[in-house]
Structures are given as C-alpha cells and as structure tokens.
Amino acid sequence: MNKTNAMRLLDRAGIPYETLEYEADENNLAGVHVAEQIGIPVRQVFKTLVARGEKKGIMVFCIPAAEEINLKKAAAAVGDKKIEMVHVKELPGLTGYIRGGCSPVGMKKKYPVYFDESIRDQEEITISAGVRGCQLKLKARALTDYIGAEICSLT
C-alpha cells in the first residue's frame, strides 16, 4: 500500500504505527465491520466524523466505531449552541478525504479535534489511514498529543 498523508505526517513526527488492511465494502463502511476484519475489539476502533458548529465552524469528532455521536453533548463540550454533521459531498473539499477513509491526521486544514472520553480506557486504538481499506493502529496518547485533541463526552 502506498503511504497516505496521515502516514507521512506520523512518520515525520516519529510516531510509530502499524497498518491494518481490510476489504473495503462500499455498502458496509461500518466500524463494526472494520473491527471484525482487522481482529481488533470494536471499542478500540475510532471513526472520524466532521461537523459544523453554529459559532465554531468545522470540527472533527472521533468516537468508538459502534457508537453514535450525541450532537447535544458534543455542542456542549465544544461550547457551541448547535452542531450538525457536514454532508458527505463536502468531505473531500473540507478534509481531502472521502467517507469511510477520513482520518483525524493530515486533513487539508487544521480543524479542532475532539475524542470521546472512552479513549482514556484504551492504550492503543485504530483510526483510518486516510483511505478505505486501511487502519492505523497506534498509541492513543501519542495520537491525541500529536494532533492536540481535546477529550470529552461525545456519545
């Protein structure tokens, strides 16, 4: 597999990771499906969601793959009145990534990133490598420190 932008940035920062490839299925981009294929407990697989706040603009949320984001909780956590998910068609223009291949590392612009507090229970997690069909397994703390993520209750 070719190096993705996320991989190149982690390499440059000296953050070790392992790539875990899986069969990407256009009809099933669910994190539970990904977790089963890569043999990682689903609570360690984090999906990346992109939202727009009424006041704060674009922001990125990373939550366990089997969970759903609670938009009211997320808005309260970031200090915004209301947030909504961005439309799938907007993802490439905003992030440089497509649905099912969105990584919190290496987006077109630096957006604020928030991880669900359940990350505190995990030494290692996986995130998208920036393409469908590949996850990056790395130390949770190294990742959140590197991207300057805030940790809060999102689900």
C-alpha positions in Angstrom: 0.0 0.0 0.0 1.2 3.5 -0.8 1.8 5.9 2.1 -1.1 8.1 2.9 -0.7 11.7 4.0 -1.6 10.6 7.6 1.2 8.0 7.5 3.7 10.5 6.1 2.9 13.0 8.9 3.1 10.4 11.6 6.5 9.2 10.2 7.8 12.8 10.2 6.6 13.2 13.8 8.3 10.0 14.8 5.1 8.4 16.0 5.1 4.6 15.4 2.0 2.9 14.0 1.0 -0.4 12.4 -1.1 -0.6 9.2 -4.0 -3.0 9.3 -5.6 -3.6 5.9 -9.1 -4.9 5.3 -11.5 -5.5 2.5 -13.3 -2.2 2.0 -17.0 -2.6 1.2 -18.8 0.4 -0.3 -22.1 -0.9 1.1 -20.7 -1.5 4.6 -18.4 1.1 5.9 -19.5 0.4 9.5 -16.7 0.4 12.0 -18.0 -2.9 13.5 -17.4 -4.5 10.1 -13.9 -3.0 10.0 -13.1 -4.2 13.6 -14.2 -7.7 12.7 -11.9 -7.8 9.6 -8.8 -6.5 11.4 -9.4 -8.5 14.5 -9.4 -5.6 16.9 -12.1 -5.1 19.7 -14.6 -2.6 18.3 -14.2 -0.3 21.3 -10.6 0.4 20.1 -11.7 1.3 16.5 -12.4 5.0 16.3 -14.3 6.6 13.5 -13.8 10.2 12.4 -16.8 12.5 12.0 -16.8 16.0 10.6 -19.4 18.6 11.8 -20.1 22.2 11.5 -20.9 24.4 14.6 -23.1 27.4 14.5 -20.3 29.5 16.0 -17.2 27.4 15.9 -17.3 26.3 12.2 -15.8 22.9 11.1 -14.6 20.5 13.8 -13.7 16.8 13.9 -15.0 14.2 16.3 -13.5 10.8 16.9 -15.7 8.2 18.6 -15.8 4.4 19.1 -16.9 2.8 15.8 -20.0 1.2 17.3 -21.3 4.4 19.0 -23.3 7.3 17.7 -22.4 10.9 18.4 -24.7 12.8 20.7 -24.9 16.2 18.9 -26.2 18.0 22.0 -23.4 16.6 24.2 -20.8 17.4 21.5 -22.2 21.0 21.2 -22.0 21.5 24.9 -18.5 20.0 25.0 -17.2 22.5 22.4 -19.1 25.5 23.7 -21.4 25.8 20.7 -25.2 26.2 20.6 -25.8 23.7 17.8 -23.7 21.5 15.6 -24.7 19.3 12.6 -22.8 16.8 10.6 -21.4 18.0 7.3 -22.8 16.5 4.1 -20.8 13.5 2.7 -20.3 15.5 -0.5 -18.5 18.3 1.4 -15.9 15.9 3.0 -13.3 15.8 0.1 -13.3 19.6 -0.2 -13.0 20.2 3.5 -10.7 17.4 4.6 -9.2 15.9 1.5 -10.7 12.5 2.5 -13.8 10.5 1.5 -16.5 8.9 3.6 -15.0 5.7 5.1 -11.5 7.0 4.7 -11.5 10.1 6.8 -8.5 10.4 9.2 -8.1 12.9 12.0 -4.5 13.2 10.9 -3.5 15.1 7.7 -6.7 16.9 6.8 -6.4 19.8 4.3 -6.8 22.3 7.1 -6.1 22.1 10.9 -9.5 21.8 12.5 -10.1 21.3 16.2 -10.3 17.6 17.1 -12.3 16.1 19.9 -12.0 12.4 21.1 -14.7 10.7 23.1 -13.6 10.2 26.7 -13.7 6.4 26.2 -10.2 6.8 24.6 -8.9 7.1 28.2 -9.6 3.4 28.7 -7.5 2.4 25.6 -3.8 2.2 25.4 -3.9 1.6 21.6 -6.6 2.5 19.1 -7.1 2.4 15.4 -8.1 5.3 13.1 -8.5 5.5 9.4 -5.2 5.7 7.5 -6.9 8.2 5.1 -8.1 5.6 2.6 -10.8 3.0 2.7 -9.3 -0.4 3.4 -6.6 0.6 5.9 -6.5 1.5 9.6 -3.6 2.7 11.6 -3.0 1.1 15.0 -1.1 3.4 17.4 -0.8 4.6 21.0 -3.9 6.6 21.9 -1.9 9.1 24.0 0.7 9.7 21.3 -2.1 10.4 18.8 -4.1 12.8 20.9 -0.9 14.7 22.0 0.3 15.0 18.4 -3.0 16.4 17.0 -3.8 18.4 20.1 -7.1 16.7 20.6 -9.4 17.5 23.4 -11.0 14.7 25.3 -14.7 15.0 26.2 -18.0 13.1 26.5 -19.4 12.7 22.9 -21.6 9.6 23.0 
